[in-house]
Amino acid sequence: MTPQAPMPPATPTPTTPTATYRLQLQPDFGFAAAAAAVPYLASLGVSHLHLSPVLEAVPGSTHGYDVVDHTRVRAELGGEEGLRDLARTARGHGLGLVVDLVPNHMAAAVSHNRPLRDMLRDGPSSPYARWFDVDWEAQDGRVLLPVLGRHIGEELPHLKADGDVLRYYEHAFPVREGTAGLPLPRLLDAQWYRLAWWRLARTELNYRRFFTISDLIAVRVEVPEVFEATHGTLLALLREGVVDGLRIDHPDGLADPGAYLQRLSEAAGGRWTVVEKILEDEERLPAAWPVAGTTGYDALRHIDGLFTDPAGADELLGLFRRFTGVAADRGGHWPATVRRAAHRVVTHELATEVDRLTREATALCAEEPELRDHAPWALRTALCELLVRVPVYRPYAAGGAAPETVLTASAAREAKAAFAVPEEARAVDAVRELALGRRGVGPAHAEFRARFAQTASALRAKSVEDTAFYRFTPLLSALEVGGSPGDPAVSVEAFHAYCTRVQRDWPYTSTVLTTHDTKRSADVRAGVCVLTQCPERWEALLAEVTGRTARGGGASAPDPQLAWAAWQTVAGLGPAEPARLRRAMLKHAREAGLFTTWTEQNEDYERAVEDFVASGPCGPPGNEVLRFMDGVEPHVRANILGAALLHLTMPGVPDLYQGTEHEYRALVDPDNRAPARLAPMEHSTKAELTRCALRLRRAHPEWFGGAATYEPLPAEGPGEAHCVAYARSGRVVVATTRLSLRLADAGGWRSTRLALPEGEWVDLLAPEQRFTGHARVAALFAHLPVALLVRAGDDDDDDDDDDEGKDLRALTADVPPAPPGTA
């Protein structure tokens, strides 16, 4: 990194964020565009900008997670000077910067990744060979590069030797010293790498990658010199004050996440750091990790679950099963669907990872007489059967989900059922002993345990997020990482218990509703959640649109599971261009992998998907769904506003995804690659709510931070189950309406009351509203289905009514529009 003058003093920024705003940087929206939006974002009330990865990435990358050079800030975004200019502008408006750090992998783009290119040229003797997790014992000591479009014999005419470079279309590979000038066949055989057909990656790849993405090669940051080389630039920017905090991408892929985070914390001086750790139900973040918390998917699950009716969700599941007729393990039953998907992934997509684990287990067993005489096939079977039974993303040797809690004796008994001969089933015991660290010590044993955990993480992600989520679809809103699709509803008591725990243990964790990775934005999920309150009406609507599709001569759905998902997508998304919905449903079908996949595309099936989407969801039947959703719009709105207010006021640091202060209906594909579109503040309820809550947090961080309190406030009366309320530090009361359609069907609030803490309370969302004592909930929600109350007199220094009014007006004043070029 080029030495630069230190950051000049400017408006102080808080060390710990009060709220962050996520910007997806890319060539079409770089540092200059972000700087132009700073006044607007500062006026919203956030304290920090949250930037996607800023280091040099593959040219044209729209996300930045494919880093190629850790020593340079990405030129396409404006380079280091552009980042410094953004930091100066942000600091001038009282904002700091949080940056996404990618420690697990780099892009396997040989032309742009110098460390990888050096290793491919010089092999194991390269100083960069320690950077990458390569199995040099496989592939005759060469790195398999699955880049060819066809078998190599068919691609020979397109391979050209050019001095010390071997070219294949846009690819350029280094030539091993002393081999330039050899005839092409001999030249290929003489390299430290093997160019191969892309389909061989599944079974022949011998470097660790990100999940099953061969274009992303894993980096061994556990090696001190690799850590220093890959983190030096960002750490220097942290020390200078250009960057204030970090978001750590996918720590589960690392050999030892806990040790890595400890080293990072020490190097970063304990700066605010959150980790993208996906927690399953009842799983806890390792307490010893020196971080502020997670990136917030656990909060998302609890908020969404609160607005999901449990009885209605069960009814939708029954309807889904009747509508689709799907088998239990192909989408009808959540655990069975996950198990079948995991078996497929571990034996196909992760076959090369399991091969390496099998070789390592075989070698370790050979060292101990008590573990010998297990055939490699038996050890491989044992590995697969144990891996598919890991119920979390990763077991940890210390803290978090300890191996004993996920590799249980009962899981071992189930795994043994795969063997016909009981004596051969003892291979399960051998593998389990090794994975638990009960057999042997030393680097080889530690490496096996780490690799087992890394493979478990990749398997969980691919089998759950990228497969089962597209097969088990009774309720699309429940299908987000960290969610519990088989039990999607969260009770009021469970929500309060979660918030109480977060305030106690992780008060500065990040919380989210929408991210660059959410499969559906929060507002889409809010619409789908309403269906749990009216499953019988949804059933009647499905019968109507299905019949109308048939009567109208339109294309029928190629399979009922896809039809179900398409109709729910329209319900949540609203009007959409046919091409956009077509692309989303093709992604859905390929991820499900039941009739077509990304690598084995069924052209006839995919044409049928496109025809169905055009004539059904995007045709007259789709208009019937839109009219149905218009009829429940007040209840969708209640979900949207309720979720937003909880997110902005619950324990933790809210992270807003770009544009979500307004209505934002988006799907992960194609919408998560779009540049930021920051618009002037709309005079909409959601925008006003967001601004008020964020400004309140910024004005009074002590009411929401580590020393704050969280107190549930139960309502009393016939509608008590529909009111979710709590107090923050005795100064703020938050109240939201839950399951409003069910509430309306039951007769409304009637005599329901909410006991407020002592004092007079003013609703920031309707400042003319004031309450004391036992407030009538019907009056509390007379204008909106949510309320944000502050105790009168707590917003001023001298308790003067005029000053109080000024302070309230400051929290609700208009936000200036975004500058030209950002909308």
Phi, psi and omega in degrees: 000134180291129179300140181227159174295146180296159179298133178288154176300144178208194181303127181299143175245147180296144179297317178255132181298149167264334175193144180241158181230115186278127175243129176270103181280144176195172183309327180275355177210087184259202185296322181295318178296320178296319179296322179296333181273353186302312181303318179296314183291324177296322181290339176294327180116003176286161179254338184218145167273137179251109187261138169296171188309139187247356181277165185303127183236177176304132181308133179086355182304135180263005181227328175087001179279355177261066183295141176238342182212112182279352184267354185231140170283141191300122183295322182295342177267348183126000176070184183297321180295324177296321177294319179295320177298317177299316180298320179295316179297315179298314181299323178296339178251015176080018182250149172251181180237134170246133186240142177282124181249134185245092184272342192278330190206163172233168175286136176275047181263095190302322183296335186247344184259097185296315178302318179293318180298320179296317180296320180292330179284317188254354176070209184298340180279351179295140175297343179269359180297332180285347181292326192243147184271081184256135176269089184290347178281344178265165176055036178055034177077021179237154179273122177285127176243100185277075187244351186277141180288335180219183175303149187300327178301326179280339184261356181308320179298341182261002177261126185231130174276128182226081183066239180266022180228140174250121187252142175218102187051237183278353181278146175225119184249141181288150180257133180300141182302133178088000182251351179299139179095349176291152173302150189308310180302317179291324178299316179298317182288341186270359184272164176280005179224162178235113175286132188214163176301138186299333183288347179284349182302325185299321186245344188245348185301139180234027167232146178289144185228181174275111185052244179244022183265104184290343179284354179239111183265133184289149182245138184268075182289353175290343175280122186307317182293329177288319176303312182298317183291324185271346183244353187302316184295311181293324179294322177296319177295326175295313183296327179281346181090008175290320179245144186246340183201171186225144168246124186261120182280129169045065177291339182296342179281349185278159181296319180217086183304320182297314179295321178299313183293328176294315179297318180295316181300318179295318181289329183268002179068028177073021179300156180304123184219134174236153186240141177281073179254120180271118181257129174280170180307132178072356176281146181242147173293135179307123186295335183279349181294128181277066181227166178280340181150204182265178175277358164111007180293333177293325175292319178303314181300319182286323178292310180300318181297329180295330181261018177250124180282122185296317180294318179294324177297320177296320179295320177297322178299315178297318178296318178301316181294320179290320183293320186264332185063025188283147176292156184304317186269005176247014178139351184276336183222126189300304182301319180294323179293317178296317183297316180295318179298319180295320177300317179297313183294316185290333181264348181240283185300327181253024182301320183291324177294320179291325176302315181293318176300321180296316179297318180293319179295321179298317180293319181291322178294326181294339182283339184239124180306325183289343182251004183282173174072026171259123180294146178307322180296325180290320177294321178296315178299317179298317178301312181298316184291327176284319181299319182289349179258007174282114188273003179233175182290329182196134170278146180243147179291331180216131180075169178062216180276093181296149183307323182296334182274348180241333173257068187281168177296323179293323176297321178296318178298317178297318181298326182292341180294345179285350183256138178278331183253119184305322180297324178289332179294345178294348174300330177298317180297320181297313181295318180297318178300318179293316182293330179276354181076023181268354181232116172078157177227167179115172186301320184294320178292318178296322180294322178296315180299317180295317182291325176299315181294320179297319179293322177300321180295313179297320180296316180299315181296314184287323184280327181269294185299319191255004177224293185299326178298341181255003177248315180266096190232037178300330181219102185298331183293343181273359189262065174234151182305139183083356180281176180229077186303330179285344180212071193283340185277147177236127180286163177299319180297318179293323178296313179297321179297319178298312182297321178298318179293319179297315180299324181285316191257324186221062187294344180248020174295158176276148174233144183221158166240325178225139175226180176290347182251351180297136184291333175218139179294164183301322183289328173294314181296326179299321178292317180294322180302328181300331182298336178290345179267352181214052185298327181291326177290323178295321178300315179296321180295318179299319178298320181293310185289327177293315178295320180295322176301316180292316182292329183278001178077009178285172181287133175283158178294142179293338173202149186292332178296317179293321179300312179305311181295323180294316181294320178292326178298315178299320181300318182278323187279325185083194182305134181215149175296138181306320182297324180293314180291325179298315180296319180296320183284331174294319175300316180303312182295319182290322178293320179300323175068021181272327183231341177205155180222174178295327185257344176230074187283130177265101188296321180296315179297315183293327174295321178295324176298312181298318180296318180296313181300318182295318186266342181256272181304328178258012178245198180305320177300323178298327177295329176295321178295318180297320178294322177299315181292329174300324181291336179250016184305319178302329182278328171297316180299319178299320177295315182299310183291321180296314179297317181298315182293319177299314180303320186278347186235349181287168177302144183113179181252111182292136176246117180265130175279148186310125176089352187278000170289342172256179171298132185217105180246111188214156174244156183300325178226120019259007194282337187282001176251006183282143176296158178298139175234089183270116186257160171304152182299120175282149175273064178250158181299317181297318180296316179297316179300313181300314181296315181298313183294318181293319179294325177295317178298318182291322181289328184225068180299334181292340178282344187236351189273205187295330180268003182284171176237159177229120183232114175298143178239102182282139173275164180227133178133185186296336180254019188300328181290347184259001179247121176249118185218151176203161177248143174248114176057024180069007184246339183229137173239129178247132178222134180225156176267133182242135177054058188292330179292317175299320178300313180298318180296333182271359178108005176084193187287324183050241187267013183298136180229155177237121180281114180271151173300167184302142176117178175261139188238134182248134179274113180297335181275346176209077191302343177284348182272126177228144186220151173217158173061226180270096184282138173291124183295326177300323177286322179301322182254029182294326183259323184221160176281008180222160176215140177235100187259140170239148181287127182302134180095347182275354181257010181225167185271334186236014177061016177283134184299323180295317178296321179299315179299320179297318181296318178296319179295325179296325180285342183243010182291159180297144175267134178296153181292160175293151181290162178303142177096350180256352180254000000 
